[in-house]
């Protein structure tokens, strides 16, 4: 049994939990080495006090689970069978308190699980898992570095196709082709390429707008590699851009660097956010900084911590999160510069390496 599983059994002992049901696919992968997206089918890892853990998987995923999972007791459920009947059958003891992932189970499935197990009450099983996942292992950091390297290679390849007249969606198509070609499992999220005034929308949707000289071009993209995400944003000038756009860019770059410099164990996340926000406000762009300065990154694209001005939790060595200040001015454009940082004993190790100096492309 690996250390992660042992920690969950210790949690069960401390909280008087008879059994625990893990259903989030990322957590099943984290604990067993088996990743699978069951879509609407039931999949769960079951831990019982004093017993070996077991997996319930859809029948069509049984072979994949048998090859990948460190948990060797696996039960399969056909589409014509009830996974809740199978769960009830394989739990040999009566359940008083059951651990479930409250943020993952929808209400109908929660009710079915509670009925099948006969549990009198539930407790959130997500709490110890979130705590464990906050601190990344050396192996996890290595995997994330591969994901970051890959997306930076994708971005470099895509920039060779940028020129006036090319559409946003054409660049997205080239990037997602390169992702697969270079070995990514999939994009970490819908790839964002926004030009001109559309770059003022932090989560805008790329379309058929043609790129033009004299405007900003914003990229926000990432990939999934071996279950871990990368997430990087860079902004470029297309041809010569005016002084205001240059000033926006340089302000965001200063904010990005200040926020990274503020990262060290023992400070609050609010401090990191404020370091960027003060610079942007001093330059008169405060009302155009719309987002938190960052978010946790790992097996999920957005995980704990949320790096914003009201989060007074303490930064800890081993955490990974983004630093992504931005300025977004309607009808004009936007700038975002996003890095992925790893908290070390001394401060922040910046895992992303793509250059941040203002670069003019496509002229």
VEXMIMAR-574402 format. One record per residue (C-alpha): z, x, y; residue in three letters. Coordinates in steps of 0.05 Angstrom, whole numbers, padded with zeros to 5 digits, always signed. Each point is the difference from the previous one (the first is absolute). Layout:
<rs>
ZXYala ...
</rs>
This chain:
<rs>
+00000+00000+00000unk -00020+00030+00067unk +00048+00009+00058unk -00030-00059+00038unk +00014-00047-00058unk +00070+00029-00008unk +00014-00015+00074unk -00019-00073-00011unk +00046-00005-00061unk +00056+00029+00043unk -00015-00052+00054unk +00005-00054-00053unk +00067+00026-00023unk +00027+00003+00071unk -00024-00070+00018unk +00017-00033-00067unk -00073-00017-00014unk -00017-00020-00071unk -00074+00010+00005unk -00052+00020+00051unk -00072-00024+00006unk -00048+00047+00038unk -00066-00033+00018unk -00031+00038+00058unk -00057+00041-00031unk +00016+00061+00043unk +00072-00001-00026unk -00022-00007-00072unk -00045+00061+00011unk +00057+00037+00035unk +00046-00011-00060unk -00048+00003-00059unk -00064+00036+00021unk -00041-00062-00015unk -00037-00032+00058unk -00035-00066-00006unk -00019-00056+00046unk +00012-00064-00040unk -00026-00045+00056unk +00030-00069-00014unk +00023+00017-00070unk +00073+00017-00016unk +00020+00072-00009unk +00071+00026-00002unk +00045+00058-00019unk +00066-00024-00029unk +00063+00041+00000unk +00061-00025-00039unk +00070+00027+00001unk +00010+00043-00062unk -00072-00009-00024unk -00066+00037+00006unk -00048-00027+00053unk -00063-00037-00019unk -00064-00022+00033unk -00036-00067-00001unk -00074+00007+00018unk -00061-00045-00002unk -00035+00007-00068unk -00064+00027+00032unk +00041+00059+00029unk +00038+00017-00064unk -00042+00060-00020unk +00004+00030+00070unk +00076-00009+00000unk +00008+00032-00068unk -00039+00062+00023unk +00035+00008+00068unk +00071-00026-00004unk +00061+00042-00014unk +00034-00064-00023unk -00025-00008-00071unk +00026-00071-00016unk -00056-00044+00027unk -00013-00074-00012unk -00066-00033+00017unk -00010-00070+00025unk -00067-00036-00010unk -00027-00047+00053unk +00015-00059-00045unk +00074+00019-00008unk +00059-00007+00047unk +00028+00067+00024unk +00066-00035+00014unk +00007-00022-00072unk -00013+00073-00020unk +00051+00024+00051unk +00052-00048-00028unk -00016+00021-00072unk +00007+00075+00014unk +00065-00004+00038unk +00051-00001-00056unk +00062-00012+00042unk +00021-00054+00049unk -00010+00019+00072unk +00051-00015+00053unk -00027+00043+00058unk -00073+00020+00003unk -00032+00051+00046unk -00067-00021+00028unk -00045+00027+00055unk +00012-00051+00054unk -00056+00025+00045unk -00051-00005-00056unk +00015-00062-00042unk -00029-00064+00030unk +00043-00062-00005unk -00035-00033-00060unk +00004+00064-00042unk +00072+00012+00021unk +00019-00070-00024unk -00036+00010-00066unk +00034+00068-00012unk +00069-00028+00015unk -00012-00059-00046unk -00027+00045-00056unk +00058+00049+00003unk +00054-00052+00012unk +00029+00045+00054unk +00054-00031+00043unk -00016+00042+00061unk -00048+00054+00024unk +00008+00064+00039unk -00054+00040+00037unk -00026+00056-00045unk -00044+00026+00056unk +00060+00033+00036unk +00010+00060-00046unk -00075+00010-00009unk -00012+00002+00076unk +00057+00050+00006unk -00030+00045-00054unk -00071-00004+00028unk +00022+00020+00070unk +00009+00072-00023unk -00064+00030-00028unk +00000+00050-00056unk -00040+00065+00000unk -00049-00033-00048unk -00008-00060+00046unk -00013+00044+00060unk -00053+00038-00039unk -00035-00065-00017unk +00002-00024+00072unk -00029+00067+00023unk -00059-00012-00046unk -00010-00070+00029unk +00003+00029+00070unk -00048+00056-00015unk -00049-00049-00029unk -00001-00048+00060unk -00008+00059+00047unk -00061+00022-00040unk -00026-00071+00004unk +00009-00002+00075unk -00036+00066+00009unk -00058-00024-00042unk -00005-00066+00039unk -00002+00034+00068unk -00066+00032-00019unk -00031-00070+00000unk +00027-00021+00068unk -00052-00006+00055unk -00017-00053+00052unk -00033-00060-00033unk +00038+00005-00065unk +00045-00061-00013unk +00074+00000-00015unk -00011-00031-00068unk -00051+00052-00020unk +00051+00055+00012unk +00051-00040-00041unk -00049-00005-00057unk -00012+00075+00002unk +00075+00014+00000unk +00015-00045-00059unk -00058+00030-00039unk +00028+00069+00013unk +00070-00023-00021unk -00025-00018-00069unk -00046+00060-00005unk +00058+00047+00015unk +00047-00032-00050unk +00043-00053+00035unk +00022-00060-00040unk -00016-00045+00060unk +00010-00004+00075unk +00074-00006+00019unk -00020-00060+00044unk -00062-00029+00032unk -00031+00060+00036unk +00001-00007+00075unk -00055+00028+00045unk -00001-00030+00070unk -00042+00019+00060unk +00002-00012+00074unk +00040-00060+00023unk +00014-00020-00072unk +00045+00061-00008unk +00051-00038+00043unk +00016-00042-00062unk +00049+00041-00043unk -00021-00036-00063unk -00070-00021+00020unk -00055-00016-00050unk -00060+00046-00003unk -00066-00035+00010unk -00072+00008+00022unk +00016+00027+00069unk -00042+00062+00013unk +00034+00063+00024unk -00018+00022+00070unk +00007+00062+00042unk +00059+00003+00048unk +00050-00037-00042unk +00057+00012-00049unk -00007-00006-00075unk +00064-00013-00039unk +00009+00013-00075unk +00059-00025-00042unk -00007+00012-00074unk +00035+00023-00063unk -00008+00004-00075unk +00041-00012-00063unk +00006+00060-00047unk +00043-00004-00063unk +00039-00059+00029unk +00015+00031+00068unk -00031-00014+00069unk -00025+00040+00058unk -00008-00031+00070unk -00033+00038+00057unk -00028-00020+00068unk -00043+00041+00046unk -00038-00019+00063unk -00062+00034+00027unk -00044-00002+00061unk -00073-00018-00010unk -00040+00041+00049unk +00033+00014+00067unk +00058-00047+00015unk +00031-00015+00068unk +00065+00029+00028unk +00041-00063-00016unk -00019+00003-00074unk +00016+00074-00001unk +00068-00014+00033unk +00015-00055-00051unk -00016+00049-00057unk +00041+00057+00028unk +00060-00046+00012unk -00001-00025-00072unk -00006+00071-00025unk +00060+00021+00040unk +00039-00060-00026unk -00020+00016-00071unk +00024+00072+00006unk +00065-00020+00035unk +00016-00050-00054unk -00013+00051-00055unk +00045+00050+00036unk +00056-00051+00001unk +00000-00007-00076unk +00058+00033-00036unk +00056-00021-00047unk +00057-00035+00035unk -00037-00032+00058unk -00015-00074+00003unk -00069-00030-00009unk +00009-00031+00069unk +00002+00070+00029unk -00067+00018-00031unk -00032-00064+00027unk +00030+00011+00069unk -00027+00071+00005unk -00071-00026-00003unk +00013-00063+00041unk +00030+00038+00059unk -00062+00043+00008unk -00047-00059-00003unk +00042-00039+00049unk +00005+00058+00049unk -00076+00002+00003unk -00003-00074+00017unk -00025-00025-00068unk +00066-00028-00026unk -00024-00072-00007unk -00060+00023-00040unk +00042+00034-00055unk +00003-00061-00046unk +00026+00026-00066unk +00060+00035-00030unk -00011+00075-00003unk -00003+00003-00076unk +00016-00026-00069unk +00021+00027-00068unk -00056+00022-00047unk -00004+00011-00074unk -00014-00046-00058unk -00009-00055+00050unk -00039+00007+00064unk +00057-00028+00041unk +00069+00013-00028unk +00069+00018+00028unk +00013+00027+00051unk -00028-00039+00059unk +00000+00050+00058unk +00014-00042+00061unk +00046-00002+00060unk +00051-00047-00032unk +00008+00037-00066unk +00063+00041+00006unk +00001+00022-00072unk +00004+00075-00011unk -00059+00044-00019unk +00011+00036-00066unk -00031+00061-00031unk -00054-00019-00049unk -00027-00061+00036unk -00074-00009+00015unk -00026-00043+00057unk -00056-00005+00050unk +00000+00018+00073unk -00053-00042+00035unk +00008-00014+00075unk -00057-00036+00034unk -00027-00029+00064unk -00042-00063-00004unk -00031-00028+00064unk -00040-00065-00006unk -00073+00004+00021unk +00004+00076+00003unk +00020+00031-00066unk +00056+00031-00039unk +00028+00066-00026unk +00043+00011-00061unk +00019+00067-00030unk +00036-00006-00066unk +00032+00053-00043unk +00040-00001-00065unk +00065+00039+00004unk +00050+00024-00052unk +00072+00011+00023unk +00026+00068-00019unk +00067+00033+00013unk -00028+00031+00064unk -00040-00059+00027unk -00069-00028-00014unk -00053+00029-00045unk -00066-00032+00023unk -00039-00014-00063unk -00064-00021+00036unk -00041+00058+00027unk -00062-00031+00031unk -00008+00028+00071unk +00028-00042+00057unk -00032+00034+00060unk -00047-00048+00035unk -00067+00006-00035unk -00066-00026+00026unk -00049-00022-00054unk -00068-00032-00009unk -00030+00016+00068unk 
</rs>
